[in-house]
Amino acid sequence: MKPTTQISSNQHGSRLFPLTDYSFQSTVAARGSSSAIPEEKLRAFRKLSSEFFGAETTRDYVAEVLLFTVITAVSAWPVISMIAAVTRLVRNY
């Protein structure tokens, strides 16, 4: 089956634009609340998940902080080196 084109052949000059549906309207259901789950059920789920992942969270947090520190140090090294080079350049003039 050959797909139908979205480009109109009778448009201005050499520019080709896709056809647009000008009568589009969003549905009422799309404007509803984003959370249909009651608040007390969400609190119970958060409590359960924090108890279940409590020990792992601390271990993961320490590993992430160490990795972040290494990445920050490696990223800051060229900047510090550049500032030192500019300082030496300014002192020599």
Helices and strands as residue ranges (DSSP letters): G 29-31, H 39-52, H 54-92
